[in-house]
Structure formats: C-alpha cells, structure tokens
Amino acid sequence: MNELPTLPEPVTAPGPAAETPPAQATPPAPTWMDTLLQPQVLGCAVVALGIVVAGQTWSTHAQVRNLREEMARRLQKNDASNAETGTLTRSVLESSKELQSKVALLESKQVEAQSQQLALEQLYQDLSKNRDEWALTEIEQVLSTASQQLQLAGNVPGALIALQNADRSLSRSDKPQFITIRRAIAKDMDKLKALPSVDSVGLALRLDNVIAQIDLLPMLADEKPTLPAPPEKKAAKAKPGAKPAAPAEAPNPWLLKLQDVWAGWSTDMWTDVRQLIRVRSVETPDALMLSPTQAYFLRENLKLRLLNARMALLSRNEGAFRSDLIAAQDALVKYFDTRAKSTQTVQALLRQVQGSNLSIEMPTLADSLNAVRNYKAKP
C-alpha cells in the first residue's frame, strides 16, 4: 500500500538574526487539512485502512473457499449425473434397438395383413357379385329335388320344408326383384297345404304290427282235435214223497273193483274210437296238407306281401298297395284259422289300412321353378 507523504520540517537560517527574537505575531488558525495531516491521525487512518483491507481479504478468501467447495460438490453431482445419464443412454439405445426390430416386424406383418385384406376384399367383391346367382342356383336345386320327391313318393311335408327354406333364403335379401319368386313359392305352398292329409306313418305302423303277428297266427294245418269232455256220472235221485229204500246188502268189494276197471277201460276205448273219425267241411283241402317247411315259407311269403304293400304305401303306388293287401287277405282266409281272435284282429287291421285313399293327385312346383329360372335368364 502507498504511504502518505510527510511534510518537510522548517529550516532555520543561521546568523545573528536568530538571536534576536522575532516580533510577536498571532499564529494562523488550523484547518481540517492540517488536522488530517497530523501524524497521529494518519497512523490511525492507516491502521483502520489495514484492518478493513484484511477483513475484506479474509472475507474474499472465505467466499472463494466456499465457492470452490460448492463447485466441487456440484462437479461430483454432475459426474454422478453423467454416469447415470450414460447408463440410461445405453439402456435407451438398447430399448430403441429392440423397438426398431419390433417396429420392423410389425411393419412386415402390417404389409402382409394389408395384402391379405386386399385379397379378402377382392374375394368378397367376387362373392357379392355372384352371391345372388349362387343363392338362386341353390334354391333351384332344392326345389327341383322337392318336386321329384313330391311326384315319386308324395312327400308333401318335405316339399313344404323345401319351399319354406327357399322363401327364408330370399327374405334375407332386400331386393325387390325377388318378390315375384316369393309370390310363386307362396302359391305352391298354399297348394300343398290344401291337399288332404294321408297318415302314411300311421298306416305303415299298422302294417308293421300285422307283420309282427304273422308268426303267432294259427294255421289250419296246425289245428289239433279237441278232446271230448269225460261223461258225468249220474247219481240216482230220490223221488219226493217216496220212502227211502231199504238198505241193500253190502256188495262184494272185488265186484265193485271189477266194475270200475271195466267202466274206465270201456270209456277210454270209446273216446279213442270217436277220435279216429272226424267230419269237417274244408273248402281248400290243400291247406290241411301243408308240411312244417311249407307253413314256414307261407308265413314268410305273407310277410313279404305286407312289406311290399308298405313300400307301395310310402311311394304312393296305390295299385301295388291294394293288390298286395288283397293277396295277403286271401292267404289269411285260405291257410289260417279265421275263427281265432288273433286272425280276426289282423284281418280288421288290414281292412282299415285298405280303406285309406291314396289316389291324391300331387301338384307340381312348376310355378316356383319357372320363376327362378326366368329370373336367372334375365341379362
């Protein structure tokens, strides 16, 4: 630091003038500059200034030290943050690589899905173009099959089901062009519903019941003669008002035993003699001469006749149906015992089946088929 300048001391001139005292004069008043330039004041000011400078230096040094410590701490935190940031950066890089691979895979799958979607859209367009044509072709095939079954087998319920399915398929489409076809189908359904019902199933079940009873029916060749009832012993009745007869003498036991033996032997012999000769009126003598083998084949032939009648019933062949039933009834009358209750029951069932009317003219499904074919023929 710079020291303040000191004033030079006054110099006294040598000579005789020094010995003579100067004339007394009044000294000048001290100023603030003179006071400031006094040595004591200057020393105090220098000390104070040094203390201030020392305090300032210490304070500055402390601030610098604190700043260095804070800087060191912050550098340590920055190093730790940099290490964590490096770790996170590496993990983010690895994750980004995985994500890039997954994104590439997803993009490839997306491209594949888009190609499949385009193919499906093209296929759907092709199907939508030909859907009506295919539906009409299917309906035409169903109606044609139902018409054949109706004419050949008289399957009215099957034809009704086919018409209902065709109408249901057409109802799913909102096109007004199908109204004409649906109107023709409704007309054919009304024709089928107006037909008289024939219980084919019930008649077939009755024929099955008759076929099951054929083996149990008695035949004329199987009939055995009935044995006559043993003669009743007539006990002597006492006349009213008559006196009781006097007790006769006790007969000989040997005589009684001999009479009993003779009566039993004569009764058995007379019974056998009566069975030797029987008189019956039979219109078909060959029915009594059937052997067991012939009887077996006769029963099987009757079953076949009834089975043929059942098939003719289901196929609505009335001529074959009635001819087979007539042949079966003739066989029952000719070879079986019509006096038996089981035979009479079978004959009653056959008469009920024969009384059914199968001569029903089945309508055709030409209106529905023509409507479908005309619609398909339109350009």
Stockholm file with secondary structure:
# STOCKHOLM 1.0

chainA/1-379         MNELPTLPEPVTAPGPAAETPPAQATPPAPTWMDTLLQPQVLGCAVVALGIVVAGQTWSTHAQVRNLREEMARRLQKNDASNAETGTLTRSVLESSKELQSKVALLESKQVEAQSQQLALEQLYQDLSKNRDEWALTEIEQVLSTASQQLQLAGNVPGALIALQNADRSLSRSDKPQFITIRRAIAKDMDKLKALPSVDSVGLALRLDNVIAQIDLLPMLADEKPTLPAPPEKKAAKAKPGAKPAAPAEAPNPWLLKLQDVWAGWSTDMWTDVRQLIRVRSVETPDALMLSPTQAYFLRENLKLRLLNARMALLSRNEGAFRSDLIAAQDALVKYFDTRAKSTQTVQALLRQVQGSNLSIEMPTLADSLNAVRNYKAKP
#=GR chainA/1-379 SS CCCCCCCCCCCCCCSGGGTSCCCCCCCCCCCHHHHHTSHHHHHHHHHHHHHHHHHHHHHHHHHHHHHHHHHHHHHHHHHHHHHHHHHHHHHHHHHHHHHHHHHHHHHHHHHHHHHHHHHHHHHHHHHHHHHHHHHHHHHHHHHHHHHHHHHHHCCHHHHHHHHHHHHHHHHTSCCGGGHHHHHHHHHHHHHHHTSCCCCHHHHHHHHHHHHHHGGGSCBGGGCCCCCCCCCCCCCCCCCTTCCCCCCCCCCCHHHHHHHHHHHHHHHHHHHHHHHHCCCCCCSCGGGGGCCHHHHHHHHHHHHHHHHHHHHHHHTTCHHHHHHHHHHHHHHHHHHBCTTSHHHHHHHHHHHHHHTSCCCCCCCCCHHHHHHHHHHHHCC
#=GC SS_cons         CCCCCCCCCCCCCCSGGGTSCCCCCCCCCCCHHHHHTSHHHHHHHHHHHHHHHHHHHHHHHHHHHHHHHHHHHHHHHHHHHHHHHHHHHHHHHHHHHHHHHHHHHHHHHHHHHHHHHHHHHHHHHHHHHHHHHHHHHHHHHHHHHHHHHHHHHCCHHHHHHHHHHHHHHHHTSCCGGGHHHHHHHHHHHHHHHTSCCCCHHHHHHHHHHHHHHGGGSCBGGGCCCCCCCCCCCCCCCCCTTCCCCCCCCCCCHHHHHHHHHHHHHHHHHHHHHHHHCCCCCCSCGGGGGCCHHHHHHHHHHHHHHHHHHHHHHHTTCHHHHHHHHHHHHHHHHHHBCTTSHHHHHHHHHHHHHHTSCCCCCCCCCHHHHHHHHHHHHCC
//
